[in-house]
């Protein structure tokens, strides 16, 4: 199998995973926002009923696209990497089976009742359904996260005769990476939804004066963006330090640490040389890499110890910095918007037009951070499918590169149409808001 076929397969699978991730983050974050709206409405504040009626529509769109995009991901899991299930089937099959069963049972019952049963149940029962949806969406995604994190830090299983055999399911579930990847996903979902609501609310404020319900959502989204971005940054930094011992090659590439030694440095920005064995220029923080893994001699492990088995340096290095710098910029403007909003009595119309336009541009900033961070984690694991044992090349399907290119192009076109449809329906909601639908009574 050629090197180009390997990268085409990985790029195609990454594209499908990334598309699903974008709407999954929006789905989880909006689910919890809707739960908050319903609980506040039960306390007697009618503004949150109006907010729920508007934001349940973007949630439904994200729900449908997440559900639909999971199909090509599952298909590619078997078609692009057919040997992988032979290696990890004892671990992956129960987890994926439980995830699929949970999604189908949960989304075919509770979500349907939430979206279409509001007129047939009391407000308390409907609020309970909305909270159940938020909890269920979160739980349903944790099972794939268990498998994803286990593939980065395989624990609770031994590799014997070409396949993993489970010895301790508790260790599989609570592998060293799981709390960190789960925490990153949930923090990123809250940040994505907060920025999304803030951006859409800002766009609506540029077109017309916002009613009380939309002003309340604007203030909630501004505060939520600040808190969730701070939480995301803290969890990301802690995760990077905690997982450096378990994923030493990715940690060395992320810090730009080339040669093993006793004084590790952290490259804030760097330009590698043409041979890819050092830096042409770098701005380094001396002593900033003391969280890196050590070898048997006590030296901090650099990229020189992973010759031929190191992740792509440039992609791993710069994707992390895009994610971190992007988070910092989003947090800066979110803090400015939140602070100025508090000073002006909570009215978005009092904010400068330039700031509201900036908030509109930030509406999908969570997606940018998510794509950069996901790129860092996925390609930082290269060349392994399961850390330290199973490589991507050994589980790759025998498929010609032109076929892979044609498949990738077809998927890209489908995803582009889905994205265009999502934006078109979203723009319709921004222009017209919630339009009541007249119901005819009697026979047609």
Secondary structure by P-SEA (a helix, b strand, c coil): ccaaaaaaaaaaaaaaaaaaaaaaaaaaaaaaaaaaaaaaaaaccaaaaaaaaaaaaaaaaaaaaaaaaaaaaaaaacccccccccccccccaaaaaaaaaaaaaaaacaaaaaacccccccaaaaaaaaaaaaaaaaaaaaaaaaaaaaaaccccccccccbbbbccaaaaaaccaaaaaaaaaaaaaaaaaaaaaaaaaaaaaacccccaaaaaaaaaaaaaaaaaaaaaaaaaaaaaaaaccccaaaaaaaacccccccbbbbccbbbbccccccccccccccccccccccccccccccccccccccccaaaaaaaaaaaaaaaaaaaaaaaaaaaaaaaaccccccccaaaaaaaaaacaaaaaaaaaaaaaaaaaacccccccccccccccccccaaaaaaaaaaaaaaaaaaaaaaaaaaaaaaaccbbbbbbbcccc
